[in-house]
């Protein structure tokens, strides 16, 4: 396992659902502490500041470190756990999946279940089971057993899934690529900038609670006060059965993506063009992406004060918002090249010109 694989493994296997990011923040801190000066806002977002040859402009890199998960909502008398989602889940992917409840006494393994198919009608079996009809089973037989194990209302629940290098050696499978891959990109860019001059100050923010409303973005942008922002994200790969090209032409291994639209932000057009020029100079092909049903931290950051020129660069991923998604190593490496080149071009004159 090389350094990039180890970075992705460490970040994705760390736990950190919205509001409970302490474990993953410790991993991010360990990687960032030698790359710049660290600070933390009062909501929990971690900021690494790396000065270049000038204090201004301030370039914000943002990637959220929270992952989708659940919270314990209720414990039944029979010892089953009802749960609520933290972030957006597709009910079809939940049944039969293992989870970890992070209790006061340590991690407790459970499985998501529902009424067995043998005991329901044929008509019911053809319908999608809704989350409200599911439960988590930790093998207990009473509410008392669950409580004695240390489980309490409000405990966070994370998917139980590890990082794997897949058969071709070029693709990776893990939970939480949304958006630990963006956090990994920030770290790789900061590492590259240790050996390269840049005419600005880079402020890399690993934000919290993006999956429940871009909350860490709203506080970290206040702390950084950026002149320009680059959001680092995972994107939706459309190269799976059932997706039409007009719905998504994004392919795994086809290059990082440049978002031209999402539900809460249209990128600054001049910054978008700068990203395309940086990609061309780096020998990288960027794919275009438009997402009508989702948003990124950029939705909050680009509205800071009188506005911040913002763009989103992302890594295509299959099966996001599930227990396991897949990314391609080439997309990651190409994104780092583009980002380093783009940051190196963002001097005072160039940033001022973005809003003229």
Secondary structure, 3 states (H helix, E strand, C coil): CCHHHHHHHHHHHCCCECCCCHHHHHHHHHHHCCCCEEEECCCCCEEEEEECCCCCCEEEEEEECCECEEEEEEECCCCEEEEEEECCCCHHHCCCCEEEEEECCEEEEEEEECCCHHHCCHHHHCCCCCHHHCEEECCCCCHHHHHHCCCCCCCEEEECCCCEECCCCCEEEECCHHHHHHHHHHHHHHHHHCCCCCCCEEEEEEECCHHHCCHHHHHHHHHHCCCEEEEEEEEECCCCCCCCCCCCCCCCCCCCEEEEEECCECCCHHHHHHHHHHHHHHCCCCEEEECCCCCCCHHHHCCCCCCCEEEEEEEEEECCCCCCEEEEHHHHHHHHHHHHHHHHHCCHHHHHHHHC
